[in-house]
Amino acid sequence: MKETSESMYLKLPIPRGWNEHLFSELIVQIPTTKKKIKSKDYLPKGKYPVVDQGQEFISGYFNDATNVISEKKPIVLFGDHTKIVKYLDFPFVPGADGVKVFVPANEVEPRFLFFLTLYLSQVFPSKGYARHFHHVEKSKVALPNPNIQNLLSKKIDEYFKTIDVGDECLRKAKSDLVLLKLSILNSAIRGKLVPQDSKDEPSSILLERIQKEKEKLVAEKKIKKEISLEPLKEDDLPTDLPKGWTCVRLGDILSVGTGATPLKSNKAYYQNGKVPWLTSSVTSKPFVTEAEQFITKKALEETNCKLFPSGTLLVAMYGEGKTRGQVTEMTFEATTNQALAAILFDESTNILKNFVKIAFLERYEKIRMEAMGGNQPNLSTGKIKSQILPIPPVNEQIRIVEKVNEALEHIEKMSVMLDENLNRSEQLRQSILKKAFEGEL
């Protein structure tokens, strides 16, 4: 029989001299129903901070005092869906859904309650976006006298502050790696990463060949003629473009498409489907090597889904959450949903792919912010087609790609090492809490 979260906790010893209680006996819950505000109402600045169950300690601001929660005792906030725990000693507005807000009951020290809640949040395994607080409030926990609570809390705070110093250095190093990556990519697309060679064939010759090939395919009715894009103006061009480089709008040399989401209620579109169907979550990886979802051939034929070949570059156009990647390359034939733009390459343009990928890695966040729509940065296939790309000679492209890949490989290794150290820090915190609440600290 599978163990419940509660039984997992009940296996832990009760320290001598501590009293056993239900967690619900140690708290007084604060109603939030009439005070919570939706995330769309958060303000970037305002009188009162908004605190919700998200990663950020303060998620926004709000100006209406009637939504403010203010207690004489410090408050503990528990994310019912995220298991994130926050300690609040200032007035705030509760945000969105899924927050449980409570203060310590008599004989319970606020900081001790915070650490106990944090500990319980780690004991119980995450159940995705399900609710978790009912596991916490039904737990049987051990409570020492107030003096011991204070001593334990101070000791935990001391240990955590030391760990925080190390974590801050690790996060600073990760931030520096991101800046280094952007610097390398920026140098790459400006012709400053590798030396130029006057013997290299200018990229204008390559682009002329590509254009002639497209015109031939249009004449043979193998592809449709695309709408002409706005011609480049002098102001659009970089002033320091290296000799042999040429600027071009992406849509003038490459085709850009997108997919669709077949009607979810139509089982014939999904049941026993064998056609790989990709969503924007794949852009968190440099390469996508397998599909997590599939649709049927019927869905492919009856909807706006299109089958894209292996080697297609995918760019996430909108959305938050998992859509935090930039651009990824498909290693198999697949279709996509409408949140992805597919940049297609054929025999004449395939040589450009690796450099185009570098160019989009460099400018992805910038073009998303330029395309800001509402609260989210949104792109479209039209905006992607209109992007101006500086194209170096083919031989220089090869040198640039080799240099960039080598640098990014080292950066990725360092980033993984930093993440491992951050994970060790988190494990150390959990170990400290475990010892504290087993009476061994």
Beta strands, then each sheet from edge to edge (+ up, - down):
strand 1: 19-22
strand 2: 27-29
strand 3: 48-51
strand 4: 60-62
strand 5: 75-79
strand 6: 85-88
strand 7: 93-94
strand 8: 99-104
strand 9: 140-143
strand 10: 246-249
strand 11: 255-258
strand 12: 275-278
strand 13: 287-288
strand 14: 293-295
strand 15: 313-316
strand 16: 327-330
strand 17: 335-336
strand 18: 340-344
strand 19: 372-373
strand 20: 376-377
strand 21: 388-391
sheet 1: 1+ 9-
sheet 2: 2+ 8- 5+ 6-
sheet 3: 4+ 3- 7-
sheet 4: 10+ 21-
sheet 5: 11+ 18- 15+ 16- 13-
sheet 6: 14+ 12- 17-
sheet 7: 19+ 20-
end
